């Protein structure tokens, strides 16, 4: 029996020029593909970003487009001759690229059913469906909604009964997403065999600022987060329910990655890998039991409030070399009352010290520029990683992403800058204007303090500095780079402090 062909596409990426290009397998599409293959569909994943990773096209003063050309994408569509097409649109910055890919699909065949999914289509479902080329929107978690949609279309059944679906039928209709997968172990492993895994591995530019090994890939062991951080969109995306895979399922996948793809390093890309401490302990115990040899880190962040020193000891035993602590604010009042993050800051230092004792470096995530935050509180955030001996830090500007509570607050209070566009948001671009600060001030502060603190690692720990940044071309000579930064550092800090004082 002939298999129905389904094409899943990740479009080219729009990247802020001051960001570093990253390259990771689209595991969301790979999970959908795995479910479809289990039901006997012929599935192809076209990652137009990785396949055209070398191609860059300037599209504005601030952004470049990376990926396959329109002609190359169209050729791939024509060659596969899909009978259904799905397009991923995880971020609002991808909206134009998603629409372009959809138009290419409809040029090939105006009648092919086309659905889009991801964060932006989920939160802007009605706007997205106003596009003539888009037939359906998959809301949130997409595996079984996608399968259900395709099966109903094949059987000429009414799709209006499908939950978590936006569709057109004499107008635009949206069925809310009500049910989420409770048993994540029931999902097959992502269909990595449909991805160009060797290219991702050879590029070796994942989410983490640096890697220890040359063969690196990502894994997701849970969905969602129990926290309700005001700037976050992913909690709502996953249904405000935290769900986990079993330790056996997780370690089975790790072992497969080691054996099949010769992976030497794993990045746990959960929204909160450590949130269920008992389950995280079980994963560590299972890795130790199987004597698996690899190194790992948590580039997406980790639930610091769920950590303890014994768990960090197990992390070290299993090959952890870096933990990313998602701190966000260095001021407890802002942390609790503005950001709504359940972390007691006084707990952090002893965990940092324990990690350092065991040879684990600590990277920090920080967010500044929240409505209601003062300049003094912002400065406490810049000072926090210094006082608590972090090795490196990422300072982000509070960004009103579509789907976040922060976006609704800024909209209601009129805090967005006049030329604000959701499809040009970036964590290095200021978009919020309050009586305390301007977007331009935030951009300069975060740029300067990110540079100052991270280059300061060259003084604090030259060996780690070269490991982290040498591969990316920041330092051509670790010794010369170290002394050059050391001589310049005092003046840089003085310049920024003088600006703050004014």
N, C-alpha and C positions, 0 to 999 in steps of 0.2 A: 504494500500500500504506500502511495506517495506521501511523503511527509510535507506538512505545511511549513513554509519558510518564514521565519521571523527575524527581522534585522533590528538589533539594538545599537543605538549610536550615541557615543559621547562626542559632542561637537568640539571644534577648536576652542581654546581658552583665551579670554581677555585677561591680560596680566598687567598690573600696575608696574610701571617701569622701574620703580625703586624696590620692588620685591624680587626675590630670587625664584627662578623657575624651579618648580618641584614637579615630580612625575611619579604617580602612584597608580596601580591598577584600579579601575572603577569597580570596586567589590559589590556595590549596589546592583549594577547591571549584571555582574557575574552571578549573584544570587538569583536574580530573576531568570537568567539563562538556565541555571541549573534546574529550577523548578519546571521550566518549559521542556527541557530535555527529558526530564523524568516522565513527561506526558507525551513523549514521542514527537516533538516538534524539531525541525531542522533549524538551529539557531546560529546566527553569526553576530559577533560583537565587533563593531567598528569603532575603535578609539581613535578618532581623528586628531586628537591632541598628541598622543605618543607617536603615532605613525608619521606625523609631520612636525615632530618636536624641534627639528633643526630650522624650520621655517618661521621667520618672524616678520610681521608686517606692522608698521607704525600706523595707528588709527587715530591718535590724538596726541596732544602734548604730554599726556600722562600715561597712556595705555598702548600696549602692543597686542596684536593678535598672533597666537601661536598655534600651528596645526596645519593639516592638509588644506590645499586650495579647494575652492568650490568645484573646479573641474575634476579633481582627484576624488572628492567625495561622491560626486555624481557618477563617476565611472564605477566606483565600488557598489553603489546602489544598483546600477544597471546590470552589472555582472552577476549579482546575487539574485536579482529579480524577486524581491520580498513580496509576500502576500499580507504581511502585517509589519508595521514599523513602530518602534518606541524610541523616543529621544529623551536623554537625561538633561535636566536643567537645574542642577543643585543650587546654584547661586544666582542672585539677581543680575550680577555682572555678565552672566551667560545668556541673558534673555535674547539679545539680538542674534547671537550665534545659534541659539535654538531655533528661532524663527527662520533664519537663513537655511538651516539644514532641512527644516520642514518644507520650505518652498522647493528645495531640490528634490525631495521625495515626491511631492505632488507634480513636479515637472515630469518625473519618470512615469507616474501613474496617478492621475487625479482621484481615482477611486480606491486607492489602497487605504485601509483604516489606519489612522495615525494617532498615537497617544503620546503624551509627554508626562514626565513625573519629576520629582525632586522638590527641593525646598521652595524655590520661587513659584513654580506652578501650583504647589499646594496652597500657598498663602495668597496668591494672586489669581485664583482659579477663574474667576469671571472675566478678568482682563485678558488672560491667556486665551480663553475660549472665544473671545471676540475675533481672534485671528482666523481668517478663512481657511487656512491650511491645517489647522489643528482640530481634530474630531473629538478627542477625549483627553481628560486630565486624570491621572492616577494620584490620589491624595495619600501622602504619607507612605507608610510601609506598603511596598508595591507587589510582592511576589504573587499572592493569591488573587488580588484584584486584577492583575494583568492576565493571569491564567483564566480567571472567570470571564473576563471581557472577551478574550479571543474565542473561548469555547462557545459563548452565547452568540457571537457574530457568526461563527461557522455553522451553528445550528439554527440560524435565523430566529433567535429568541430575543425577547425584550431585555435590553440592557439597563432599563430604568430601575430594575430591582437590585442592581449591584451597589452595595455600600462602598463609600470611599471613592466615588466616581463623579467627575464632572462631565456633562455631555450636552449635546444640542438636540432639541426635538421641538420645533416651533418655538424656539427660545433657548435660553441657557438654564440648565438645572444642575444642582449640586447635591449629591447624596453624602451626608457626613460620614466620616470614618468612625466606626463604632467599636469594631473588634480588632484586636491585635494578636499576633501569634504568641501564645503563652509558652509553648514548648519549643524553644529555639533549637533544641537537639533534633527536632523533626525535620529541620531544613537540611538539604544536602550541602556539602562544601561548595563554595563559589566555583563556577565553571572556569577555572584558570586556564584550562586547556584551550579555551576559545580566545585567550589573550596572548599577545606577543610577550610572554613573560621574560624572555631573554633580553628584550630591549629595555624593559623597565629596570631589570637587574643591572644591565651594562651602563645605563644612564646614572643609576645610583644617586638620585637626588630626591629622596623621600621627604616627608614632612619634617623630620628631625633636623636640627641645624647641622648635625654631622653624624657620620656613621663610623663604626669601628671595623667593619668587615666590608668586603666587596660584593657579597651576594646577600642582598637585603630584600625583605618583603614585609607586607603588612597582614595583620589578622584582626578581626573584630570578635570579641567574646561576649558582648552584651549589647543591649539596646536601651537607650534612654538614660535618665538620671532622676534621682528623687529630689534634687535641689530645684529651686525655682528662681534662678538668677535672672534679674530683670532684663539683661542684655541678650539672653540666650534664645535661640530659635529651635534648637534640636529637641528640647524637652517636649514641646507641643507636637513636633513632627512625629515623635515616637509614641504619641498617645498619652503622655504624662504618666507612663507606667514603666518602671525599671524591670527589665527581664534579663536573665542570664542563661548562658549555656553551661552545661555541666563541665567539671574539671576533665573528665575523660574525653568528652567531645573536643574540648579545646586542645588538649595535649595530643590527641589523635591527629588533629589537623597540623599541629606543629611538626610532629614526627613525619607526616606525609610530605610537608614542605622540605624538610631536611633530606629525606630519601629521594623524592622525585625531582626536586629543583636544586638540590645541593645548597640550600639556604643556610647561611652561617649566622644571620642576624634577623631577629623578629622585632617589629614595632607593633605594640599593642595600641590600636587606634580607637579604642572605646572612648565614649564621652567620659566615663569614669570607671577605669579598670578595677580600682580597689574598693568600690562602694560597698560590695558585699564581701566583708573581710573574711568570713568563713570560707566562702567559695574561692577567694583569691589564695588563701592558705592551702586549700585542696589542690589548686592548680600547681602551686610551687611543690607540694609534696609529690604530686604525680610526675613532675619533671625530674625531681631528684630520684624517685623510685625507678624511672626508666633510664636514668643516667644520660639524658640528652645533653649534647654539647652545642651550645649556641650562646650568643650574647643578645641582650634586649634592652629596650627603653620604652618610655611612654610619651611620645611626642604630642599626643592630644591632651595631655594633662591627667592628673590623678586626684582622687578624693583625699586630700590631706587629712581631713577630719576623721577618716576611717583607717588611717595608718597607725601602727605602733612599732616600737623598736624591734620586737620579735619578727614581725612580718618583713621589715627591712633586712634583717639578718637572712631570712629565706631568699629575699630578692638577690642578695649578694651571692648566695650559694648557687643560684640558678643562672647567673651570668648577667645580672643587671649592671649596666655601667652608667646610666643616667635616668633620673626621675624628673619629670616636669611637674612642678608644684603650681597648680592654678590658684594663686593667692588672690589676685585681682586688686585689692586695695591694701595699703599699708596703714590705714586708719580703721580701727574697729567699729566706730560709729557708722562710717560709710559702708563698710563690709556688711554690717547687720541691717541697717535701716534704709540704705539706698539701694545697695546691690542685692540684698536678700540672700546672701551666701552664708551657709551654716558652718563657718570656720572661726575658731577662736585663735587669733593670731599669736598669742603667747605660747601656743603649742608648737609652733613651727621650728624654733631655733634648735630644740633638742633633737628633732627629727633630722634636721640638716646636719647637725654634729654627728649623729649616729651614722648617717649615710656616708659622710666623709671618712669616718673611722673605718668603714668597710670598703672604701675606694669607689664609692658611687658619687658622681657629680650631680649637682642640683641646678636645674634651669627653672626660671620663674616666669609665669604669665601674670601681667599686671595691666589693669585698665584704668585710664584716667579720663576725666572730662564728663562725668555723670551730672545730670541736672541736680542741683542742690549741693554739689561738692565745691569746697572752697579751694583757693590756691594753696593755702597752708596744708590742707588735707592731701592735695595732689603732691606736694613736696614730700610728705610723709611716705607716699607710695614710692617715689623715686629713691628715697633713702632706705626703704625697707630691705632690699636685697643686699645693700652694703652692710647694714647693721646685723643682718642675719647670715652673713657669709655665703650668699649664693655664688655660684660660679659664673652664671650668665643669666640674662633676663631678656624678655621681650615686653616692651612697653607699648600697649595698643591704645588707640583713641576710642572711646566709647562710640560705638557705631549703631545707628538706628536701623537695624536690618528689618526688612519686612518679615512679620511673624513674631517679632519680639515685643515684650511689654514696653521696652524703651522706645520703640518706634511710635507706639500709641501715645505715650506720655509726651513725646516731643511734638507730635502732631496736634494733640489737644492744647498744649501750652504755647504753640507757635515758636518753638525753639530751633526749628530746622533753618539752615541758611537758605537764602532766596533761590539759589540755583541748585538746590538739593535734588538728586536723582537716585532712585534706588538701584539703577543699573550701573552706577558709578561709585558705589560705596566701597570703601577699603579701610582697613584698620589703621592705616597711616594717614588718612585724610580726615580732617576735622569737618564735621557737618552740623555740630550743635553749638548754638550761640546763647550764652547766659550773661548775667550781669557780672559774673566772676571772671569769665575768660571768653576769648574769641576762638573760632576754629583755627585761625592762623597761629595764634599763640600756642595752642595745643600741638600743632604740627611741629613747630620749632622745638618745643620742649621734649617731646617724645623722641624726635630724631636725635637731638643732642645727648639726652641722657642714655638712650640705647647705645649710642656710639661710645660715650664716655665709660659707661659701666662695662660693656663687653670688651672694649679694647683694654680696659684696666686689668682684665684677666692676664694679659701679657706680663704684667708686673707681679700679680698674685701667684700665677702658676703658668710659666712660659710653655711648659710641655703640653699641658691641657689646651692652652690657647692655640698652639700650632695644630694639634689634633682636630680641634673644632673648626678652625677657619682656614687652615692652610690649603685644604683640598679645593675650597671655593675661590682661591685666588686672592684672599685678603692679605696673606703674608707670603712673599716669595722667599724670604730668608728669615727663619725664626729668630735668629740672634739680632740681625740688623733691625728687623721689625720691632723687636722687644725694646731696644734702646731708643729707637726713634719715637715710639709711643710714650716711653717713660719721660723723655725730655719735654714733650709737648703737652702732657696731661694736665699739669698744674694750670697752664694758661687757658686750656679749654674749660676746665671746671670753673675757673674764675669768671670767664666770659658769661657762662650760663647763670651763675649765681648773681652776677651784677644785673643781668636782665630781669631775673625774678625780683630782685630787690626794688627795681624801678616799678 
